[in-house]
Amino acid sequence: MLLLALAPAGAFAQSASPAETEAVARMAECLVQGAPDHWQRIYMVIDLPEPGATTGKVRYLAALASAGDQPNAYMPCDVRRPVDILLESRERQAPERRGWTGARLTLHADGKFELNYDYPK
């Protein structure tokens, strides 16, 4: 099962904290429910207007094996729930990591994930 296999991908600089890993598992429950058949990767992209904001723009995309690498928009089980989980997990991040204005979550069909944050310059 995907949720049991969730593990951070080793190819990114900073490993996910236990709280982030738990948050991703909770988000994945909703994200995979609405995903199209035969998805290879699911993306959740969040853009916030400023650090600490609780609203912003979110996109959900899925890349299918048959469509090459071109992701297409889709609807998860609830458009707000995954975002709320990530924003809630921000409170458990170290103070120097809480000021992000963008987040990109990539779920792979094999259960690996990447969670990257963008910070203002």
Contacts in CASP RR format, 6 or more apart in sequence:
PFRMAT RR
TARGET T0000
AUTHOR 0000-0000-0000
METHOD contacts of the structure
MODEL  1
MLLLALAPAGAFAQSASPAETEAVARMAECLVQGAPDHWQRIYMVIDLPE
PGATTGKVRYLAALASAGDQPNAYMPCDVRRPVDILLESRERQAPERRGW
TGARLTLHADGKFELNYDYPK
2 28 0 8 1.000
2 32 0 8 1.000
2 107 0 8 1.000
2 109 0 8 1.000
2 111 0 8 1.000
3 25 0 8 1.000
3 28 0 8 1.000
3 29 0 8 1.000
5 110 0 8 1.000
5 111 0 8 1.000
5 112 0 8 1.000
6 21 0 8 1.000
6 24 0 8 1.000
6 25 0 8 1.000
6 28 0 8 1.000
6 107 0 8 1.000
6 111 0 8 1.000
6 112 0 8 1.000
6 113 0 8 1.000
7 21 0 8 1.000
7 111 0 8 1.000
7 112 0 8 1.000
7 113 0 8 1.000
8 15 0 8 1.000
8 16 0 8 1.000
8 21 0 8 1.000
8 112 0 8 1.000
8 113 0 8 1.000
8 114 0 8 1.000
8 115 0 8 1.000
9 108 0 8 1.000
9 112 0 8 1.000
9 113 0 8 1.000
9 114 0 8 1.000
10 112 0 8 1.000
11 114 0 8 1.000
12 114 0 8 1.000
12 116 0 8 1.000
16 24 0 8 1.000
16 113 0 8 1.000
16 115 0 8 1.000
17 92 0 8 1.000
17 93 0 8 1.000
19 89 0 8 1.000
19 92 0 8 1.000
19 93 0 8 1.000
20 89 0 8 1.000
20 93 0 8 1.000
20 115 0 8 1.000
22 89 0 8 1.000
23 85 0 8 1.000
23 86 0 8 1.000
23 88 0 8 1.000
23 89 0 8 1.000
24 105 0 8 1.000
24 107 0 8 1.000
24 113 0 8 1.000
24 115 0 8 1.000
26 85 0 8 1.000
27 44 0 8 1.000
27 81 0 8 1.000
27 82 0 8 1.000
27 85 0 8 1.000
27 86 0 8 1.000
27 105 0 8 1.000
28 107 0 8 1.000
28 113 0 8 1.000
29 77 0 8 1.000
30 76 0 8 1.000
30 77 0 8 1.000
30 78 0 8 1.000
30 81 0 8 1.000
30 82 0 8 1.000
31 42 0 8 1.000
31 44 0 8 1.000
31 60 0 8 1.000
31 76 0 8 1.000
31 77 0 8 1.000
31 82 0 8 1.000
31 107 0 8 1.000
32 42 0 8 1.000
32 76 0 8 1.000
32 107 0 8 1.000
33 76 0 8 1.000
33 77 0 8 1.000
34 74 0 8 1.000
34 75 0 8 1.000
34 76 0 8 1.000
34 77 0 8 1.000
35 42 0 8 1.000
35 62 0 8 1.000
35 74 0 8 1.000
35 76 0 8 1.000
36 62 0 8 1.000
36 64 0 8 1.000
36 72 0 8 1.000
36 74 0 8 1.000
38 64 0 8 1.000
38 65 0 8 1.000
38 66 0 8 1.000
39 62 0 8 1.000
39 63 0 8 1.000
39 64 0 8 1.000
39 65 0 8 1.000
39 109 0 8 1.000
40 63 0 8 1.000
40 64 0 8 1.000
40 65 0 8 1.000
40 108 0 8 1.000
40 109 0 8 1.000
41 62 0 8 1.000
41 63 0 8 1.000
41 71 0 8 1.000
41 106 0 8 1.000
41 107 0 8 1.000
41 108 0 8 1.000
41 109 0 8 1.000
42 60 0 8 1.000
42 61 0 8 1.000
42 62 0 8 1.000
42 63 0 8 1.000
42 106 0 8 1.000
42 107 0 8 1.000
43 59 0 8 1.000
43 60 0 8 1.000
43 61 0 8 1.000
43 62 0 8 1.000
43 63 0 8 1.000
43 71 0 8 1.000
43 104 0 8 1.000
43 105 0 8 1.000
43 106 0 8 1.000
43 107 0 8 1.000
44 58 0 8 1.000
44 59 0 8 1.000
44 60 0 8 1.000
44 76 0 8 1.000
44 82 0 8 1.000
44 83 0 8 1.000
44 86 0 8 1.000
44 103 0 8 1.000
44 104 0 8 1.000
44 105 0 8 1.000
45 58 0 8 1.000
45 59 0 8 1.000
45 61 0 8 1.000
45 102 0 8 1.000
45 103 0 8 1.000
45 104 0 8 1.000
45 105 0 8 1.000
46 56 0 8 1.000
46 57 0 8 1.000
46 58 0 8 1.000
46 83 0 8 1.000
46 86 0 8 1.000
46 102 0 8 1.000
46 103 0 8 1.000
46 104 0 8 1.000
47 56 0 8 1.000
47 57 0 8 1.000
47 58 0 8 1.000
47 101 0 8 1.000
47 102 0 8 1.000
48 55 0 8 1.000
48 56 0 8 1.000
48 100 0 8 1.000
48 101 0 8 1.000
48 102 0 8 1.000
49 56 0 8 1.000
49 101 0 8 1.000
50 101 0 8 1.000
50 120 0 8 1.000
51 98 0 8 1.000
51 99 0 8 1.000
51 100 0 8 1.000
51 101 0 8 1.000
51 119 0 8 1.000
51 120 0 8 1.000
52 90 0 8 1.000
52 98 0 8 1.000
52 99 0 8 1.000
53 101 0 8 1.000
54 87 0 8 1.000
58 79 0 8 1.000
58 83 0 8 1.000
59 73 0 8 1.000
60 73 0 8 1.000
60 74 0 8 1.000
60 75 0 8 1.000
60 76 0 8 1.000
60 79 0 8 1.000
60 82 0 8 1.000
61 71 0 8 1.000
61 72 0 8 1.000
61 73 0 8 1.000
61 74 0 8 1.000
62 71 0 8 1.000
62 72 0 8 1.000
62 74 0 8 1.000
63 69 0 8 1.000
63 70 0 8 1.000
63 71 0 8 1.000
63 72 0 8 1.000
64 72 0 8 1.000
76 82 0 8 1.000
82 105 0 8 1.000
86 103 0 8 1.000
86 105 0 8 1.000
90 98 0 8 1.000
90 99 0 8 1.000
90 100 0 8 1.000
91 98 0 8 1.000
97 117 0 8 1.000
99 119 0 8 1.000
99 120 0 8 1.000
100 117 0 8 1.000
100 118 0 8 1.000
100 119 0 8 1.000
101 118 0 8 1.000
101 119 0 8 1.000
101 120 0 8 1.000
102 117 0 8 1.000
102 118 0 8 1.000
103 115 0 8 1.000
103 116 0 8 1.000
103 117 0 8 1.000
103 118 0 8 1.000
104 114 0 8 1.000
104 115 0 8 1.000
104 116 0 8 1.000
104 118 0 8 1.000
105 113 0 8 1.000
105 114 0 8 1.000
105 115 0 8 1.000
106 113 0 8 1.000
106 114 0 8 1.000
106 115 0 8 1.000
107 113 0 8 1.000
END
